[in-house]
Amino acid sequence: MRCNLRSFFSSFFFSFIFIGFLADAKIIQSAGRKRYVTYRQFSGENICWALAAKSVLYNTRNKKISVCEIVSKTKKLNNCCSVQQNVTDHCNKGDYIENALAQFGVKTIRQAVNFKQVYSDLQNNKVVAMVTDMSNSTFGSRQGHVAIIHYANLHSDGSYTFYVADSANEYYSFDTDDLRLRKNGKYEYLSREISFDWEYIVRIF
């Protein structure tokens, strides 16, 4: 997985930040909690999987592990940490959150997108990774991305608002009513700023 963090952060912010205010349906229940997010901007553009893994390890296992350490252990590479604890250029490589978490004994299951399953896991004090493919996006090239869903609202019409942690202590929300189910089972989001396919979820145990 390759992920352009800077482009995704800016587009994701402008696309989703107001969606939570647009839902007409009444909130009848909430699940999960807005946890402390351990992300910060890094020089690497391909390490969203490691940033997401760091957040999971911190919030669900109470492990404080640096991003460059996660990259080094997952990719089996040395000298991944710069003086500023950034990921060095030769370690700036794509991968999957499942591979990263496995290095630290965390079990994961990859599944098709299922809103009820995501909500159920949040109710059980878990977090869920959402993996997207932005090959049809305004970026003009294939860009995979992974972010962590920590919190959700259930509305009276059966729709959900999911809150995604994607940068330093900031949450972005989107409503499932704004997603379109495609024939391949993936969900598509379209706006003037960004478009992507929500490919699958990674459940974390």
C-alpha positions as CSV (number, residue, x, y, z in Angstrom):
1,M,0.0,0.0,0.0
2,R,1.2,3.4,-1.0
3,C,-0.4,6.4,0.7
4,N,0.1,10.1,0.1
5,L,-0.5,11.5,3.6
6,R,-0.3,15.2,2.8
7,S,-2.8,15.1,-0.1
8,F,-5.2,12.9,1.8
9,F,-5.1,15.0,4.9
10,S,-6.1,18.2,3.1
11,S,-8.7,16.7,0.8
12,F,-10.2,14.5,3.6
13,F,-10.5,17.5,5.8
14,F,-12.4,19.7,3.4
15,S,-14.6,16.8,2.2
16,F,-15.7,15.4,5.5
17,I,-15.4,17.9,8.3
18,F,-18.9,19.3,7.8
19,I,-20.8,16.1,6.9
20,G,-21.6,15.3,10.5
21,F,-23.7,18.4,10.6
22,L,-25.7,17.6,7.5
23,A,-27.5,14.5,8.8
24,D,-31.2,15.1,9.4
25,A,-31.8,11.8,11.3
26,K,-31.7,11.9,15.1
27,I,-28.8,10.3,16.9
28,I,-30.2,7.4,18.9
29,Q,-27.0,5.7,20.1
30,S,-23.2,6.1,20.1
31,A,-20.3,3.6,20.3
32,G,-16.6,3.8,20.9
33,R,-14.8,6.8,22.2
34,K,-12.6,9.5,20.8
35,R,-9.2,8.2,21.8
36,Y,-5.9,10.0,22.0
37,V,-4.4,9.9,18.5
38,T,-0.6,9.4,18.3
39,Y,-0.3,10.6,14.7
40,R,1.8,13.5,13.5
41,Q,3.1,14.6,10.1
42,F,6.0,12.6,8.8
43,S,8.3,13.2,5.9
44,G,7.4,9.8,4.4
45,E,4.5,9.5,2.0
46,N,4.0,5.7,2.1
47,I,3.7,4.9,5.8
48,C,0.1,5.5,6.7
49,W,-0.1,1.8,7.6
50,A,2.6,2.3,10.2
51,L,0.9,5.5,11.6
52,A,-2.3,3.6,11.9
53,A,-0.6,0.6,13.6
54,K,1.0,3.0,16.1
55,S,-2.4,4.4,17.0
56,V,-3.8,0.9,17.5
57,L,-0.9,-0.3,19.6
58,Y,-1.1,2.8,21.8
59,N,-4.8,2.9,22.2
60,T,-5.6,-0.8,22.5
61,R,-2.3,-2.3,23.9
62,N,-0.9,0.7,25.7
63,K,2.4,0.3,23.8
64,K,4.4,3.4,22.9
65,I,6.3,2.4,19.8
66,S,7.7,4.8,17.3
67,V,6.6,4.8,13.7
68,C,10.1,4.2,12.4
69,E,10.4,1.2,14.8
70,I,7.2,-0.3,13.4
71,V,8.5,0.2,9.8
72,S,11.9,-1.3,10.6
73,K,10.4,-4.4,12.2
74,T,7.7,-4.9,9.6
75,K,10.0,-4.3,6.6
76,K,13.0,-6.1,8.1
77,L,15.2,-3.0,7.5
78,N,17.9,-1.3,9.6
79,N,18.5,2.4,10.3
80,C,14.9,3.5,9.7
81,C,14.9,6.1,12.4
82,S,16.4,9.6,11.7
83,V,17.6,11.8,14.5
84,Q,14.2,13.5,14.6
85,Q,12.5,10.0,14.8
86,N,11.3,10.3,11.2
87,V,11.4,7.4,8.8
88,T,14.5,7.5,6.6
89,D,14.1,7.5,2.9
90,H,15.2,3.9,2.3
91,C,12.5,2.8,4.7
92,N,9.7,4.9,3.2
93,K,7.9,1.9,1.7
94,G,4.3,0.8,1.5
95,D,2.8,-2.1,3.4
96,Y,-0.4,-3.2,5.2
97,I,-1.5,-2.5,8.8
98,E,-2.2,-6.3,9.2
99,N,1.5,-7.1,8.6
100,A,2.6,-4.4,11.0
101,L,0.3,-5.4,13.8
102,A,1.3,-9.1,13.4
103,Q,4.8,-8.1,14.4
104,F,3.5,-7.2,17.8
105,G,1.2,-10.1,18.3
106,V,-2.0,-8.4,17.4
107,K,-4.5,-10.5,15.6
108,T,-6.5,-9.0,12.7
109,I,-9.1,-10.1,10.2
110,R,-9.7,-8.5,6.8
111,Q,-13.4,-8.4,5.9
112,A,-15.7,-6.7,3.4
113,V,-17.1,-3.4,4.5
114,N,-20.0,-4.0,6.9
115,F,-21.4,-0.9,8.8
116,K,-23.1,-3.0,11.5
117,Q,-19.9,-5.0,12.1
118,V,-17.9,-1.8,12.5
119,Y,-20.4,-0.4,15.0
120,S,-20.5,-3.7,16.9
121,D,-16.7,-3.7,17.3
122,L,-16.8,-0.1,18.5
123,Q,-19.5,-1.1,21.1
124,N,-17.1,-3.8,22.3
125,N,-14.3,-1.2,22.9
126,K,-12.4,-2.1,19.7
127,V,-11.2,0.1,16.9
128,V,-11.5,-0.7,13.2
129,A,-9.2,0.1,10.3
130,M,-10.8,1.4,7.0
131,V,-8.7,0.8,3.9
132,T,-9.5,2.9,0.8
133,D,-8.4,2.9,-2.8
134,M,-8.2,6.4,-4.3
135,S,-7.3,5.3,-7.8
136,N,-10.3,7.3,-9.1
137,S,-9.4,10.3,-7.1
138,T,-8.3,13.8,-8.0
139,F,-4.7,12.7,-7.2
140,G,-4.5,11.2,-10.7
141,S,-2.8,8.0,-9.6
142,R,-3.5,5.0,-7.4
143,Q,-3.1,5.9,-3.7
144,G,-4.1,3.4,-1.0
145,H,-4.8,4.7,2.4
146,V,-5.6,3.3,5.9
147,A,-7.1,5.2,8.8
148,I,-8.7,4.2,12.1
149,I,-12.4,4.4,13.0
150,H,-12.7,5.1,16.8
151,Y,-16.2,6.4,17.3
152,A,-19.6,6.3,15.7
153,N,-23.2,7.5,15.9
154,L,-26.2,5.4,15.0
155,H,-29.1,7.5,13.6
156,S,-32.9,6.8,13.7
157,D,-33.0,6.0,10.0
158,G,-30.4,3.2,10.4
159,S,-27.5,5.2,9.0
160,Y,-24.2,5.7,10.8
161,T,-21.7,8.6,11.2
162,F,-18.2,7.3,11.6
163,Y,-15.4,9.3,13.1
164,V,-12.0,8.7,11.6
165,A,-8.7,9.6,13.3
166,D,-6.2,10.6,10.6
167,S,-3.8,13.2,11.9
168,A,-2.7,14.9,15.2
169,N,-5.6,14.6,17.5
170,E,-8.1,15.5,14.8
171,Y,-11.2,13.5,13.9
172,Y,-13.1,13.6,10.6
173,S,-16.6,12.3,10.2
174,F,-18.6,11.0,7.3
175,D,-22.2,9.6,7.1
176,T,-22.9,6.3,5.4
177,D,-25.7,7.8,3.5
178,D,-23.1,9.6,1.4
179,L,-21.6,6.3,0.3
180,R,-22.7,4.4,-2.8
181,L,-22.6,0.6,-2.9
182,R,-20.9,-0.7,-6.1
183,K,-21.5,-4.1,-7.7
184,N,-18.1,-5.3,-6.5
185,G,-19.2,-4.8,-2.8
186,K,-17.1,-1.7,-2.2
187,Y,-18.4,1.6,-1.3
188,E,-17.7,4.7,-3.3
189,Y,-17.5,8.3,-2.0
190,L,-17.6,11.2,-4.4
191,S,-17.2,14.9,-3.9
192,R,-15.6,17.8,-5.8
193,E,-12.5,17.5,-3.6
194,I,-12.0,13.7,-3.5
195,S,-13.3,10.4,-4.5
196,F,-12.3,7.0,-3.3
197,D,-13.5,3.4,-2.8
198,W,-13.8,2.0,0.7
199,E,-12.3,-1.4,-0.1
200,Y,-12.5,-3.3,3.1
201,I,-12.2,-3.2,6.9
202,V,-9.6,-4.7,9.2
203,R,-11.0,-5.9,12.5
204,I,-8.5,-5.8,15.4
205,F,-8.6,-8.2,18.3
